[in-house]
Amino acid sequence: MTITQPDLSIFESLESEVRSYCRAWPTVFDRAKGSHMYDEDGHQYLDFFAGAGSLNYGHNNAVLKRALVDYLERDGVVHGLDMSTTAKRTFLTSFQNIVLRPRSLPYKVMFPGPTGTNAVEAALKLARKVKGRESIVSFTNAFHGMSLGSLAVTGNAFKRAGAGIPLVHGTPMPFDQYLDGKTPDFIWFERLLADQGSGLNQPAAVIVETVQGEGGVNVARVGWLRRLVEVCERWDMLLIVDDIQMGCGRTGTFFSFEEAGIVPDIVTVSKSISGYGLPMSLCLFKPELDVWEPGEHNGTFRGNNPAFVTATAALETYWADSSSMEKQICARGEQVLEALTEIRTEGCKEYRGRGLVWGLEFHDKQRANRVARRAFELGLLIETSGPESEVVKLLPALTITPEELDDGLRILVRAVRETA
Ligand code: PLP
């Protein structure tokens, strides 16, 4: 593809230096549909990024768009703080009937604010309030958001440094497979919990991603997650699963922890819950944990009613029959796996993933960035993750067609070969 020089001057002169994705993809995007984005010059890009996991049903999904446009046209409430609205009632009813009840999940639903980090902050606050303790345990290479509470349980040194103040009351423990593969799981964690001389304050909660998205697509094994539940129960700590990136079907089931058969005490959900890329997040918790006083945690943009409308449409369209959605994700995942197996011999150290989230790590740590850059030139949007951006992360929409997926995988294979 020939890339003409786009006019980026206003972004470069006025927008803050903090911008990042636009540096990796130096063009001006104008339209997007399904698994494709289009820039102002009409170049088409296949999207293996899906809004960092916020567009599991693709861009401008027709069913969701219809519901949204109809709602706006009838002057449905757009902004409502936490007022009771028709749109919120419909969402809550669908969420209960389609998501919670069939999975026998007992959760209450809190709308903590528009973005993922709002849900994490609410989860941490609630755990601390319930247990009356400050300390939270997180895991190496975790990512939970950019506000201060979330950063305190995030691993990445560069992101943490941005806080500008000490990040306290969080203690990192080794994530699954972080050590040598021989050390028994949780041996260090339990030793510290048991030892009155360890210096670890009794934690209120443990926060975990079942697959660490930003941390390099690190997959926790089912057995490790089950053991984590036992450790939490034994030591009276709440278990928070951060399903912000891995929820809403990304790993093959609606919640990423379903495969492990566990029921976390608190779950955070955001990104693809609205289905349309509209800001929305949820903090779910067992009813006995609902110790909030009215208004104790609030925020202006908790009631994003257009997001309730698209979220309801997404649940009804894709999850009313969960098993066919799960089968589709599994089939697409197999397709990705085949391509990654082919790439395996091309300087690749490891590939790993579940459902439709996959990571490709190279021996040469710089290679992932080169692959992503070359993929962009060839018309594929794909990002890197991991502490040194050493992993190419595949995150296509769950609704991508087999043909589109094949097209993107072909570009990826080519980009890998051309960056050897
Ligand atoms: N938690 C996880 C697991 C995430 O992947 C992210 C974002 O990537 C967040 C929290 C923060 O979400 P947000 O960027 O919407 O604040």
Residues whose N, C-alpha, C, O or C-beta is under 5 A from the ligand:
A	BS01	PLP	T115 G116 T117 F143 H144 G145 E209 G213 D242 I244 Q245
